[in-house]
Amino acid sequence: MSTPSHASAASGRPAVGQETPEADLTGHTDLDDLAGRAGIGARHVIPYGRDVAKIALNVLADDGPAAAPGEEAHYIVVTGITPTPAGEGKTTTAIGLAQGLALRRRRPVLTLRQSAMGPTFGIKGGAGGSGGARIVPAERMNLHLTGDFHAITAAHNLLAALIDNHLHHGNALRIDERTVSWPRVLDVNDRALRHIVTGLGPRADGVTRQSSFDITPASEIMVIMSLATSLTDLRERLGRIIIGRDCDGRWVTAEDLRAAGAMAAILRDALAPNLLRTGEGVPALVHTGPFGNIATGCSSVLADLVAARGLAGRPAARDRRAREPGYVLTEAGFGADMGLERFIDLKCATSGMRPEAAVLVVTVRALKVHSGRHHLAGRQEPPDRMLRESVDDVRAGAPNMLKHLDIVRGFGLEPVVAVNVFPTDHDAEIDEVLRLARGAGARAAAVRPATDGGEGCLELADAVVEACDRARAGAVARGRPVYRPDDDLRTKIGAVASVYGADGVDYTPAAARFLDDCESDGFGSLPVVVAKTPLSLSHDPALKGVPTGWRLPVREVRLAAGAGYVYALCGTVSTMPGLPTHPAAERIEVAPTGEILGLR
């Protein structure tokens, strides 16, 4: 059983978890010291065991000394080119960059998404970096952490239970059960739950109707948590969740069901960001993990605000670093076409923070795939033919990188290319990527975070510092959105499609009608999300490189009123992944010592 830390109780701050020793099992200093490196006072640290803490949200109301104008923390987002199914190592690169900045005697803080257990036990495996650039403790990062995902699962399913309970007890709100769009969720990949029937059995067991399960990261509550700026904001967003329509066609909300208060109570503690660290001791705020396809794919607004607030303080210290602006590094999901666009148009629009630079992660293998001459599926090893040195293949796939550089610049950001080097890459191929990136006017560096940690990212750290200094000295409009809030929804979707390179947008009749309903019911001012494949700039994963001469087909439109956006579905997007023939779960074991084995 967990007991409050005696040291915490003596200091008068809240505490949850076991007593925190002077050093944790990885040999790093204690949680108070770790928080101090992020500019966060010990009174805001809530320990969860020996190696993880939550940061109380009252840190944002701290009346400590603020930074002078021009001394606010730099804000950097890590994005990438169109990825292969195995991913190109954005998180690993972000961690390595943070460690490189620390080695350059800067003050970095990372803000990252939490890993979902579904992918951990499925194809992708654990997240949180690899090798010399990873978040520790890795087991906590990938399994449960502080229980935030379980709280989101419980709050989501509470609303689902209240909906069915309301239908069972007479349906006073006259909900049209055919329109109920609120599924249940589970943080496990389980394809058998994609389509279900509930309420089978005697009359006392509820109303029989069709429903479904999504994976927990696809829950609207996960996005709400990622975008909420306070407990009050969270409560209001939960109340605005739409679960369906009544028999007169009016929207029915969680507030109508009187569900939002209990949901907020479940989520109260989960709203606080989690404090972990990298293997080299850089503070990391790990919080939320919204689905990248249909949501923002970014870590929480609150984590970024807490990091920026901590680094904005000017503590009295002999260290020169205490007088310099810190660096908040975060990551956007998938490529710059999807993740960076949502980062700017949703997350930054909510937080008010504006990045100065964007690190574009590139790999030789991804460029070879975008040449159209090679194919990768899942996490399969690249075929031998793909591993042979071929500068020509790299050149053939380079237009995808150049397109993403254009996208980054379109947001008013300084691009820095990070070539994430794999052991099978050839020097001539790496040199060619660097030459092409620099020829396009971008700073560029080869990085080896997995093998060399921060030492493998020193050149990238220098390039990022230069890019931030240039952005701060210039008069550029950083983080320019793609559209204006007063644009209509079709204009917004069209603007996002133009980022991808589409010649236009085609709507099914049902999608067009739903857009009209959203406009007429007062939701036209909301931002939009375009849900499409991450494996192509287009909606078709088979179209590699930079496709041309195509139009974006929108087959369905949905409303996430609590999260605060409208999303258009293009192609098939599954919100409940399945497991492969041999899932990662088969390799995981627990040793007699309690050590978890096989978690990658």
VENVENDA-V470547 format. One record per pair of residues at least 12 apart in sequence whose ideal C-beta (glycine too) atoms are under 6 Angstrom apart, sorted by sequence separation. I is the first residue (numbers start at 1). J is the second residue. D is the distance in whole Angstrom. If there is no record, write none. Layout:
i	j	d
I	J	D
I	J	D
This chain:
i	j	d
44	56	5
78	90	5
98	110	5
115	127	4
273	285	4
274	286	5
287	299	6
288	300	4
374	386	4
483	495	4
493	505	6
538	550	5
32	45	6
115	128	6
128	141	4
197	210	6
198	211	5
224	237	5
241	254	4
274	287	6
287	300	4
447	460	5
482	495	5
539	552	6
556	569	4
5	19	5
31	45	6
273	287	4
419	433	5
445	459	4
482	496	6
554	568	5
555	569	6
2	17	5
5	20	5
40	55	6
44	59	4
196	211	5
239	254	6
311	326	3
445	460	4
2	18	6
31	47	6
78	94	4
126	142	4
238	254	6
239	255	4
287	303	4
430	446	5
554	570	6
195	212	6
365	382	6
553	570	6
194	212	6
285	303	4
368	386	6
445	463	5
552	570	6
40	59	6
163	182	6
193	213	4
308	328	5
373	393	6
417	437	4
443	463	4
239	260	4
307	328	5
31	53	5
120	142	5
160	182	6
238	260	4
285	307	6
371	393	5
160	184	5
238	263	5
368	393	5
371	396	4
417	442	5
421	446	5
24	50	5
115	141	6
238	264	6
304	330	6
371	397	4
489	515	5
20	47	5
24	51	4
115	142	5
157	184	5
186	213	6
367	394	5
370	397	4
415	442	5
416	443	5
417	444	4
419	446	5
420	447	6
421	448	5
156	185	5
183	212	4
184	213	5
185	214	5
187	216	4
235	264	4
273	302	6
368	397	6
418	447	5
13	43	4
16	46	5
17	47	4
20	50	6
183	213	6
234	264	6
273	303	4
367	397	4
370	400	4
17	48	4
18	49	5
114	145	6
183	214	5
185	216	5
367	398	6
539	570	4
14	46	5
15	47	6
16	48	6
17	49	5
153	185	6
177	209	5
539	571	5
273	306	6
95	129	4
185	219	5
298	332	6
496	530	5
394	429	5
405	440	5
489	524	6
493	528	5
297	333	3
488	524	6
492	528	4
501	537	6
529	565	5
531	567	5
92	129	4
96	133	4
234	271	6
387	424	5
389	426	4
391	428	5
405	442	6
500	537	5
91	129	5
92	130	5
95	133	4
149	187	5
168	206	5
391	429	6
394	432	5
398	436	5
402	440	6
526	564	6
527	565	5
528	566	5
529	567	4
530	568	5
531	569	5
532	570	4
168	207	6
362	401	5
526	565	5
167	207	4
485	525	5
526	566	5
92	133	5
292	333	3
391	432	5
518	559	6
5	47	5
164	206	5
292	334	5
297	339	5
418	460	5
515	557	6
531	573	5
511	554	5
514	557	4
360	404	6
298	343	5
506	551	5
511	556	6
296	342	5
511	557	5
304	351	6
416	463	5
504	551	5
505	552	5
506	553	5
507	554	5
508	555	5
416	464	6
503	551	5
518	566	6
298	347	5
301	350	5
304	353	6
502	551	6
296	346	5
301	351	4
358	408	5
502	552	4
296	347	6
416	467	5
414	467	4
358	413	4
360	415	6
362	417	6
497	552	4
357	414	4
358	415	6
359	416	5
360	417	5
361	418	5
362	419	5
363	420	5
414	471	5
357	416	6
359	418	5
361	420	6
182	243	4
364	425	5
226	288	4
153	216	5
156	219	5
181	244	6
225	288	5
152	216	6
180	244	4
226	290	5
412	476	5
156	221	5
179	244	4
364	429	5
412	477	5
155	221	6
179	245	4
412	478	5
122	189	4
149	216	5
152	219	6
223	290	5
344	411	5
222	290	5
336	404	5
412	480	4
118	187	6
152	221	5
175	244	6
176	245	5
411	480	5
117	187	5
118	188	6
152	222	5
38	109	5
116	187	6
118	189	4
175	246	6
176	247	5
336	407	4
174	246	5
217	289	5
223	295	4
229	301	6
336	408	6
174	247	5
218	291	4
217	291	4
226	300	5
227	301	6
493	568	5
175	252	5
489	566	6
173	252	6
163	243	6
173	256	6
51	137	5
52	140	5
407	499	6
159	254	6
162	257	5
118	215	5
162	259	5
48	146	5
159	259	5
116	217	5
158	263	6
357	464	6
155	263	4
26	136	5
357	467	4
155	266	4
357	468	5
154	266	5
155	267	5
356	468	5
151	266	5
356	471	4
151	267	6
151	270	4
148	270	4
356	478	6
227	350	5
354	478	4
355	479	6
354	479	4
146	274	5
145	274	6
348	479	5
344	479	5
345	481	5
344	481	6
345	482	6
135	276	5
136	279	5
403	546	5
134	279	6
400	545	5
399	545	6
400	546	6
399	546	5
135	284	6
341	499	6
337	499	6
337	500	5
112	284	6
114	286	5
372	544	5
116	289	5
280	453	6
108	282	6
109	283	5
110	284	4
111	285	5
112	286	5
280	454	5
370	544	5
114	289	5
370	545	5
113	289	4
99	278	6
102	282	5
99	280	4
346	527	5
345	527	5
95	278	5
99	282	6
98	282	5
113	299	5
112	299	5
111	299	5
111	303	4
111	304	5
111	307	5
338	534	6
109	307	4
334	534	4
337	537	6
107	321	5
57	272	6
105	321	6
55	272	6
54	272	4
55	273	5
107	326	4
108	327	4
109	328	6
110	329	5
111	330	4
112	331	6
54	274	6
55	275	6
106	327	6
108	329	6
53	275	4
52	276	6
101	327	6
98	329	5
73	308	5
94	329	6
94	331	5
294	531	4
73	311	4
293	531	5
73	312	6
72	312	6
90	331	6
34	277	6
38	283	4
67	312	4
37	283	5
66	312	6
59	306	6
65	313	6
34	283	6
60	309	6
64	313	5
65	314	5
55	306	6
74	325	6
73	325	6
28	281	5
73	326	4
74	327	5
75	328	5
76	329	5
77	330	6
78	331	5
79	332	5
82	335	5
71	325	5
81	335	6
73	328	5
77	332	5
80	335	5
123	378	6
79	336	5
79	339	6
79	340	4
77	343	6
93	361	5
40	310	5
39	310	3
90	361	5
38	310	5
39	311	5
88	361	5
294	567	6
39	313	5
88	363	5
75	353	6
77	355	5
88	366	5
79	358	6
75	355	5
293	573	5
75	356	6
76	357	5
77	358	5
78	359	5
79	360	6
80	361	4
81	362	5
74	356	6
84	366	5
81	366	6
84	369	5
84	376	5
85	378	5
86	379	5
133	449	4
133	450	6
242	559	6
82	400	5
81	400	5
131	450	4
242	561	5
81	401	5
130	450	5
131	451	6
132	452	6
133	453	6
132	453	3
240	561	5
241	562	4
240	562	5
81	404	5
93	418	5
237	562	5
93	420	5
89	420	4
224	562	5
224	563	5
220	560	5
223	563	4
220	562	6
220	563	5
103	454	5
96	449	3
93	447	6
99	453	6
100	454	4
99	454	3
93	449	6
92	449	5
100	457	4
104	461	5
218	575	4
92	450	6
100	458	5
97	457	5
101	461	5
96	457	4
100	461	4
214	575	4
215	576	5
214	576	5
97	460	6
213	576	6
194	576	5
191	578	3
189	577	4
189	578	6
189	579	5
74	468	4
82	537	6
122	579	5
123	580	5
139	596	5
125	584	5
122	583	5
121	583	6
121	584	6
121	585	4
126	599	5
126	600	6
125	600	4
